Amino acid sequence: MPLSTIIFQSQSLAILCILYYGVYCRRQQAKHVKLMMSGIVWDLILVLQIELTRGAIKTATKVATNPKILTFHVIIAITSVLLYFVMFYLGRKVLKGDRSFLPIHKKTGILTLTLRTMVFITSFLVVSH
């Protein structure tokens, strides 16, 4: 396994740990927000690193010739990144005192973290191809 892959996978694991710890600290609002934002920003930086070093977008656009696991990985990775922006929007609403957004924030958060975990798992399957 190339060193860059080990570095990317290690960062991805660290990001997941931060995000899960952020969920664990959800009742401590200030800590929760700092952890979640740190994990999300780091994850977006990781996506940029992968694009700049591997040309991930160019590879992903070859859907017809890509292995199915790579296509699945790309779909859930893009979805989780898009959901980060939804989570940011919903989280800001809750922070500003509109608790009516809390149920959808929680449900969207579960979906986002589930997808992000699946991205981590499938990244090992993609690397092995």
MIPADO-783634 format. One record per residue: residue number from 1; residue in one letter; x, y, z of N, C-alpha, C, O, CB in turn. Coordinates in pm, whole numbers, plus 50000, padded with zeros to 5 digits. Glycine has a CB too. Layout:
# MIPADO-783634
[NUM 'a' [X Y Z] [X Y Z] [X Y Z] [X Y Z] [X Y Z]]
...
END
This chain:
# MIPADO-783634
[1 'm' [50086 49882 50000] [50000 50000 50000] [50090 50124 50000] [50179 50135 50085] [49903 50000 50124]]
[2 'p' [50068 50215 49906] [50151 50337 49900] [50137 50423 50025] [50033 50422 50092] [50113 50420 49776]]
[3 'l' [50242 50496 50056] [50243 50582 50174] [50129 50684 50170] [50068 50711 50272] [50376 50654 50187]]
[4 's' [50101 50740 50052] [49992 50839 50042] [49859 50778 50082] [49776 50845 50144] [49983 50895 49899]]
[5 't' [49837 50652 50048] [49713 50584 50085] [49705 50568 50237] [49599 50588 50297] [49703 50446 50016]]
[6 'i' [49816 50531 50298] [49819 50516 50443] [49790 50650 50511] [49718 50655 50610] [49956 50461 50489]]
[7 'i' [49847 50756 50458] [49824 50890 50513] [49678 50930 50498] [49618 50981 50592] [49915 50995 50445]]
[8 'f' [49619 50907 50380] [49478 50940 50357] [49388 50859 50449] [49295 50913 50509] [49440 50916 50209]]
[9 'q' [49415 50728 50461] [49331 50642 50545] [49343 50682 50692] [49244 50681 50765] [49371 50493 50527]]
[10 's' [49464 50718 50735] [49485 50761 50874] [49409 50890 50903] [49346 50904 51008] [49635 50780 50903]]
[11 'q' [49415 50983 50808] [49339 51107 50825] [49189 51079 50830] [49117 51137 50910] [49370 51205 50711]]
[12 's' [49144 50990 50745] [49002 50956 50740] [48956 50895 50872] [48848 50926 50921] [48974 50860 50623]]
[13 'l' [49039 50807 50930] [49005 50748 51059] [49003 50856 51168] [48913 50856 51252] [49106 50637 51095]]
[14 'a' [49100 50945 51168] [49104 51053 51267] [48980 51143 51255] [48922 51183 51355] [49232 51137 51251]]
[15 'i' [48941 51173 51133] [48821 51255 51108] [48697 51186 51164] [48615 51249 51231] [48803 51282 50956]]
[16 'l' [48684 51057 51137] [48569 50983 51190] [48568 50984 51342] [48463 50999 51404] [48571 50838 51139]]
[17 'c' [48685 50968 51403] [48693 50971 51551] [48647 51107 51604] [48574 51114 51703] [48837 50942 51599]]
[18 'i' [48689 51214 51538] [48647 51349 51579] [48496 51364 51564] [48430 51416 51654] [48721 51457 51496]]
[19 'l' [48442 51319 51452] [48298 51332 51428] [48217 51250 51530] [48118 51299 51583] [48263 51287 51285]]
[20 'y' [48260 51127 51556] [48188 51045 51654] [48200 51105 51795] [48103 51104 51871] [48242 50901 51654]]
[21 'y' [48317 51157 51828] [48332 51221 51959] [48245 51348 51965] [48188 51379 52070] [48482 51257 51985]]
[22 'g' [48235 51418 51854] [48148 51535 51847] [48003 51500 51873] [47932 51573 51941] [48161 51602 51712]]
[23 'v' [47958 51387 51818] [47822 51341 51844] [47807 51304 51992] [47706 51335 52054] [47786 51219 51753]]
[24 'y' [47908 51238 52046] [47906 51202 52188] [47891 51326 52276] [47826 51321 52381] [48034 51125 52225]]
[25 'c' [47951 51435 52235] [47949 51561 52312] [47833 51652 52272] [47837 51772 52300] [48080 51636 52295]]
[26 'r' [47730 51598 52209] [47622 51680 52155] [47548 51763 52260] [47490 51867 52227] [47523 51592 52085]]
[27 'r' [47550 51720 52382] [47482 51796 52488] [47565 51916 52537] [47513 52004 52606] [47451 51703 52606]]
[28 'q' [47692 51917 52501] [47780 52030 52533] [47795 52110 52403] [47890 52090 52326] [47922 51981 52590]]
[29 'q' [47703 52201 52380] [47688 52266 52251] [47818 52324 52194] [47852 52299 52079] [47587 52374 52262]]
[30 'a' [47891 52403 52275] [48012 52468 52224] [48116 52364 52181] [48178 52378 52076] [48072 52560 52332]]
[31 'k' [48133 52262 52261] [48230 52156 52229] [48185 52078 52105] [48265 52048 52016] [48249 52060 52349]]
[32 'h' [48055 52046 52100] [47998 51975 51985] [48024 52051 51855] [48068 51993 51756] [47847 51953 52006]]
[33 'v' [47995 52179 51856] [48012 52261 51735] [48159 52264 51692] [48189 52247 51574] [47960 52405 51759]]
[34 'k' [48249 52285 51786] [48393 52290 51752] [48441 52158 51694] [48514 52155 51595] [48476 52325 51877]]
[35 'l' [48402 52048 51757] [48445 51917 51708] [48388 51887 51570] [48461 51843 51481] [48403 51808 51807]]
[36 'm' [48260 51910 51553] [48196 51879 51424] [48253 51966 51312] [48281 51917 51203] [48044 51898 51433]]
[37 'm' [48269 52094 51339] [48325 52183 51237] [48470 52144 51204] [48511 52148 51088] [48318 52330 51283]]
[38 's' [48548 52109 51305] [48686 52066 51282] [48690 51941 51195] [48767 51934 51099] [48758 52039 51417]]
[39 'g' [48606 51844 51228] [48602 51721 51150] [48557 51744 51007] [48613 51687 50914] [48512 51621 51216]]
[40 'i' [48456 51826 50990] [48403 51854 50856] [48505 51931 50772] [48528 51897 50657] [48272 51934 50866]]
[41 'v' [48564 52034 50830] [48664 52113 50755] [48782 52025 50717] [48830 52031 50604] [48713 52236 50838]]
[42 'w' [48830 51943 50811] [48942 51854 50781] [48903 51757 50671] [48984 51728 50583] [48986 51777 50908]]
[43 'd' [48779 51707 50674] [48734 51614 50571] [48729 51681 50434] [48768 51621 50334] [48595 51558 50607]]
[44 'l' [48684 51804 50429] [48683 51877 50301] [48825 51900 50251] [48851 51893 50130] [48609 52013 50316]]
[45 'i' [48917 51927 50342] [49058 51942 50303] [49112 51808 50251] [49188 51805 50154] [49144 51992 50424]]
[46 'l' [49073 51699 50315] [49116 51566 50269] [49064 51538 50128] [49137 51485 50045] [49066 51457 50367]]
[47 'v' [48940 51573 50103] [48884 51555 49968] [48968 51634 49867] [48998 51585 49758] [48735 51601 49963]]
[48 'l' [49005 51756 49903] [49089 51838 49815] [49226 51774 49794] [49277 51773 49683] [49105 51980 49873]]
[49 'q' [49284 51721 49901] [49414 51653 49889] [49405 51536 49793] [49491 51518 49707] [49463 51604 50028]]
[50 'i' [49300 51456 49807] [49283 51339 49722] [49265 51382 49576] [49321 51320 49486] [49162 51254 49769]]
[51 'e' [49187 51486 49555] [49169 51535 49418] [49301 51584 49359] [49333 51551 49245] [49065 51649 49416]]
[52 'l' [49376 51660 49435] [49500 51718 49383] [49609 51613 49358] [49692 51630 49270] [49552 51823 49479]]
[53 't' [49609 51505 49436] [49713 51404 49420] [49672 51288 49330] [49757 51224 49269] [49752 51351 49554]]
[54 'r' [49543 51261 49322] [49498 51143 49247] [49405 51174 49130] [49373 51085 49052] [49428 51050 49339]]
[55 'g' [49362 51298 49118] [49266 51330 49012] [49138 51251 49029] [49088 51190 48934] [49327 51303 48876]]
[56 'a' [49084 51252 49149] [48967 51171 49182] [48846 51203 49096] [48771 51113 49059] [48931 51189 49327]]
[57 'i' [48827 51329 49064] [48709 51367 48983] [48719 51306 48844] [48620 51253 48792] [48696 51521 48973]]
[58 'k' [48837 51312 48784] [48855 51255 48651] [48829 51105 48653] [48765 51051 48562] [48997 51283 48599]]
[59 't' [48879 51037 48757] [48856 50894 48770] [48708 50864 48790] [48654 50771 48731] [48939 50836 48887]]
[60 'a' [48643 50943 48872] [48503 50920 48905] [48411 50939 48785] [48304 50878 48778] [48460 51012 49016]]
[61 't' [48451 51023 48690] [48365 51049 48575] [48364 50932 48476] [48283 50930 48383] [48410 51175 48504]]
[62 'k' [48450 50837 48494] [48454 50719 48406] [48363 50609 48461] [48404 50494 48473] [48599 50666 48391]]
[63 'v' [48240 50646 48493] [48146 50557 48559] [48125 50428 48482] [48116 50321 48542] [48013 50626 48578]]
[64 'a' [48119 50435 48351] [48090 50316 48270] [48200 50211 48282] [48172 50092 48271] [48072 50356 48125]]
[65 't' [48324 50254 48304] [48435 50158 48309] [48486 50132 48450] [48570 50043 48471] [48548 50206 48223]]
[66 'n' [48439 50207 48547] [48483 50190 48685] [48422 50066 48748] [48310 50027 48712] [48449 50313 48769]]
[67 'p' [48494 50002 48842] [48431 49893 48917] [48310 49946 48995] [48307 50062 49034] [48533 49827 49015]]
[68 'k' [48211 49861 49015] [48088 49903 49085] [48117 49958 49225] [48051 50053 49269] [47991 49785 49097]]
[69 'i' [48214 49900 49294] [48245 49947 49429] [48299 50090 49426] [48271 50169 49517] [48346 49853 49496]]
[70 'l' [48375 50124 49322] [48425 50261 49310] [48311 50357 49283] [48307 50466 49341] [48531 50270 49198]]
[71 't' [48219 50319 49196] [48103 50404 49167] [48020 50426 49294] [47978 50538 49322] [48016 50341 49057]]
[72 'f' [47997 50319 49370] [47923 50330 49495] [47997 50421 49593] [47937 50508 49657] [47902 50190 49558]]
[73 'h' [48128 50402 49605] [48211 50483 49694] [48201 50632 49657] [48185 50717 49744] [48359 50437 49687]]
[74 'v' [48210 50661 49530] [48203 50800 49483] [48067 50861 49514] [48058 50975 49559] [48232 50808 49331]]
[75 'i' [47961 50786 49489] [47825 50837 49514] [47805 50871 49661] [47754 50978 49694] [47719 50733 49469]]
[76 'i' [47846 50781 49750] [47825 50809 49893] [47921 50917 49943] [47888 50992 50035] [47843 50682 49975]]
[77 'a' [48040 50925 49882] [48134 51031 49922] [48080 51169 49884] [48085 51262 49964] [48272 51008 49856]]
[78 'i' [48030 51181 49763] [47973 51309 49718] [47851 51345 49803] [47833 51459 49844] [47935 51302 49567]]
[79 't' [47767 51245 49828] [47647 51269 49909] [47683 51316 50049] [47621 51409 50101] [47561 51142 49917]]
[80 's' [47783 51254 50111] [47820 51294 50246] [47876 51436 50248] [47850 51511 50342] [47923 51196 50305]]
[81 'v' [47953 51473 50146] [48005 51611 50138] [47890 51710 50121] [47889 51814 50186] [48107 51625 50021]]
[82 'l' [47795 51679 50036] [47679 51767 50019] [47598 51779 50148] [47548 51886 50182] [47589 51716 49905]]
[83 'l' [47587 51668 50219] [47514 51670 50345] [47585 51753 50452] [47520 51805 50543] [47494 51528 50396]]
[84 'y' [47717 51767 50443] [47788 51855 50536] [47732 51997 50529] [47714 52063 50631] [47940 51856 50505]]
[85 'f' [47703 52042 50408] [47650 52177 50392] [47507 52188 50447] [47470 52290 50505] [47652 52218 50244]]
[86 'v' [47430 52083 50430] [47296 52079 50488] [47306 52081 50641] [47232 52153 50708] [47218 51953 50441]]
[87 'm' [47400 52002 50695] [47420 51998 50841] [47464 52135 50894] [47421 52177 51001] [47524 51891 50877]]
[88 'f' [47549 52202 50820] [47594 52335 50862] [47475 52430 50869] [47460 52504 50966] [47702 52390 50765]]
[89 'y' [47392 52428 50766] [47274 52514 50762] [47180 52483 50879] [47136 52574 50950] [47199 52497 50628]]
[90 'l' [47150 52356 50897] [47058 52317 51004] [47117 52348 51142] [47048 52394 51232] [47024 52167 50994]]
[91 'g' [47246 52322 51156] [47312 52349 51283] [47311 52497 51317] [47294 52534 51434] [47454 52300 51278]]
[92 'r' [47330 52581 51218] [47325 52727 51241] [47185 52769 51287] [47171 52853 51376] [47363 52804 51112]]
[93 'k' [47083 52710 51227] [46946 52741 51268] [46924 52704 51415] [46868 52782 51492] [46844 52666 51178]]
[94 'v' [46970 52585 51454] [46956 52540 51593] [47036 52631 51686] [46988 52669 51792] [47001 52393 51609]]
[95 'l' [47159 52667 51645] [47243 52755 51727] [47178 52892 51749] [47195 52953 51854] [47379 52774 51662]]
[96 'k' [47105 52937 51650] [47038 53068 51662] [46909 53059 51743] [46838 53159 51759] [47008 53124 51523]]
[97 'g' [46879 52940 51795] [46766 52926 51884] [46641 52864 51825] [46542 52847 51895] [46732 53057 51936]]
[98 'd' [46644 52830 51696] [46526 52769 51635] [46531 52617 51654] [46581 52544 51569] [46517 52805 51484]]
[99 'r' [46478 52572 51766] [46483 52430 51802] [46393 52344 51714] [46400 52221 51719] [46443 52412 51948]]
[100 's' [46308 52408 51633] [46222 52329 51544] [46305 52253 51440] [46258 52156 51381] [46120 52421 51473]]
[101 'f' [46429 52298 51417] [46518 52231 51322] [46593 52114 51384] [46658 52037 51313] [46617 52331 51264]]
[102 'l' [46587 52099 51516] [46664 51995 51585] [46631 51853 51539] [46724 51776 51515] [46642 52006 51733]]
[103 'p' [46505 51815 51525] [46477 51676 51481] [46536 51646 51342] [46593 51539 51323] [46326 51652 51478]]
[104 'i' [46523 51735 51248] [46578 51711 51114] [46731 51718 51117] [46797 51648 51040] [46522 51813 51011]]
[105 'h' [46786 51801 51205] [46932 51808 51222] [46984 51673 51271] [47086 51623 51222] [46971 51922 51321]]
[106 'k' [46915 51615 51367] [46956 51484 51421] [46946 51375 51315] [47039 51296 51297] [46870 51446 51543]]
[107 'k' [46833 51370 51245] [46814 51266 51143] [46915 51280 51029] [46971 51182 50982] [46671 51272 51087]]
[108 't' [46936 51404 50986] [47032 51428 50879] [47174 51396 50927] [47256 51346 50850] [47024 51574 50830]]
[109 'g' [47201 51424 51053] [47331 51393 51111] [47358 51243 51113] [47468 51199 51082] [47340 51448 51251]]
[110 'i' [47257 51166 51150] [47272 51020 51150] [47302 50970 51009] [47391 50888 50989] [47145 50951 51205]]
[111 'l' [47226 51020 50912] [47249 50981 50773] [47389 51022 50727] [47460 50942 50665] [47143 51045 50681]]
[112 't' [47429 51144 50758] [47559 51193 50715] [47672 51109 50775] [47765 51070 50704] [47576 51341 50756]]
[113 'l' [47665 51083 50904] [47771 51006 50970] [47771 50860 50923] [47878 50799 50911] [47754 51012 51122]]
[114 't' [47655 50805 50897] [47647 50669 50843] [47713 50663 50706] [47793 50573 50679] [47501 50622 50833]]
[115 'l' [47681 50759 50620] [47743 50761 50487] [47893 50783 50496] [47969 50719 50423] [47680 50871 50401]]
[116 'r' [47936 50873 50585] [48079 50900 50598] [48153 50777 50648] [48266 50751 50607] [48103 51018 50694]]
[117 't' [48090 50700 50736] [48149 50574 50783] [48159 50474 50668] [48258 50403 50655] [48066 50514 50898]]
[118 'm' [48055 50469 50585] [48057 50381 50468] [48165 50424 50369] [48227 50339 50305] [47921 50381 50399]]
[119 'v' [48189 50553 50357] [48297 50602 50269] [48430 50547 50320] [48512 50500 50242] [48300 50759 50265]]
[120 'f' [48450 50553 50451] [48574 50501 50509] [48590 50351 50480] [48696 50307 50437] [48577 50526 50661]]
[121 'i' [48485 50275 50502] [48490 50130 50479] [48515 50099 50332] [48601 50017 50299] [48360 50062 50525]]
[122 't' [48439 50163 50245] [48455 50133 50102] [48588 50182 50047] [48634 50133 49944] [48341 50195 50023]]
[123 's' [48651 50279 50114] [48781 50327 50066] [48884 50214 50068] [48973 50211 49983] [48830 50446 50151]]
[124 'f' [48873 50122 50164] [48963 50008 50168] [48936 49912 50053] [49029 49852 49999] [48951 49936 50302]]
[125 'l' [48810 49897 50016] [48775 49809 49906] [48818 49869 49772] [48859 49796 49681] [48624 49782 49905]]
[126 'v' [48809 50001 49761] [48850 50070 49639] [49001 50058 49621] [49049 50035 49510] [48808 50218 49642]]
[127 'v' [49075 50075 49729] [49222 50068 49724] [49268 49929 49681] [49369 49915 49612] [49282 50103 49860]]
[128 's' [49193 49826 49722] [49235 49689 49691] [49212 49651 49543] [49262 49549 49497] [49159 49591 49780]]
[129 'h' [49138 49734 49471] [49113 49705 49327] [49228 49751 49242] [49225 49735 49120] [48984 49773 49278]]
END
